[in-house]
């Protein structure tokens, strides 16, 4: 069964990259077409998707040997799991009782212009009251829940490349 899905790692890394492009495109669709403003944790998740996609693109373009493929596989999985951790925090904030939700802070643009970078990063990773709002669901799951599923799938795809390496035929 697995032999049917055994493409070379370069193909799978390109597939992971295009998946990340699709996820980012969906995020921009929801922001600009559906008018759903992203909260700080949403933006952090987008950054993690971008970083995962960049790792996959580098792996696909570099097309290294077995050791390099394994290193990219581990790096891609680590980046995706970091994004998954951000998604998990977002889901947790969304499920807090109303009296436990963090206070809403100033907008991200204001924070970027008026506060040090460390304060902005802390805000982006901790979340605010804005992060507790559930503005969209599909099959009873919020957007951060779907993003967590995507991160887990990307991490799995990446880790599978650890064992999937095949030498490329010489032309």
Buried (B, 14 or more C-beta within 10 A) or exposed (E): EEEEEEEBBBEBBBBBBBBBBEBBEBBEEBBEEEEBEBBBBBBBBBBBBBBBBBBBBBBBEEBBEEEBBBEBBBBBBBBBBBBBBBBBBBBEBBEEEEEEBBEEBEEBEEBEEEEEEEEBEEBBEBBBBBBBBBEEEEEEBBBBBBBBEBBBBBBEBBBBBBEBBEEEEEE
